[in-house]
Amino acid sequence: MKIVRWTQLFLLSFGLIVMAGCSTNSSLLPGATTRPSLTTSIDDYKYLIGPGDNVNIFVWRNPEVSGSFTVRPDGMITTSLVEDLQVSGKTPTALARDVEKELSKYIRDPIVTVSVGRFSGPYSEQVRVIGEAASPQAISYQEDMSLLDLMVAVGGITEFANGDGSKLIRVVNGEQKEYTVHIDRLIKEGDISANVDILPGDILIIPEAWF
């Protein structure tokens, strides 16, 4: 059992060293795992559609071309009159205007509204929690999300976690930044000053404590 724990510790530590080394680079290399968020301003955050979302398209006075469509893994949908329409990364309003443009080839002055269900969002907008979280996972970002909200979503941290040694990886203006966050102070000591803002695309790495 101890061998397994030390093996996990070594692998996680090695991963942190690699991530730290990458953070010194001023820009991301092509194919880097940390992709810039499509949200350019958190003060004007709007939900962006992503693969797996359920998109409801209503065309006024044209129920035959209205319907509910699931966004495919390639970020596209196929409607009654439009094939392979790219929707991932767009707001519902922007998608409505795109659908209107496409339908105008067949319908005079179409009026379209779009709503979204089963929220997932683009991968670049999701927040990822890895390491010693109770339930490591990728989470759909929500407006005004904080570190405390994120901890509630993943069920807190394990007994083996070094909460105050956690790192937040974030892409700012094309540059990868690394910040230290203090999860132990937040959830064990109730220090609300440790409750930092979470942004779309953030990666939270929770290391294992050295015993």
Buried (B, 14 or more C-beta within 10 A) or exposed (E): EEEEEEEBBEEBEEBBEEBEEBBEEEEBEEEEEBBBBBBEEBEEBEBBBBBBBBBBBBBEEBEEBBBEBEBBEEBBBEBBBBEEBEBBBBBBEBBBEBBBEBBEEEBEEBEBBBEBEEBBBBBBBBBBBBBBBBEBEEBBBBEEBBBBBBBEBBEBBBEBBBBBBBBBBBBEEEEBEBEEBBBBBBBEEEEEEBBBEBBBBBBBBBBBBEE
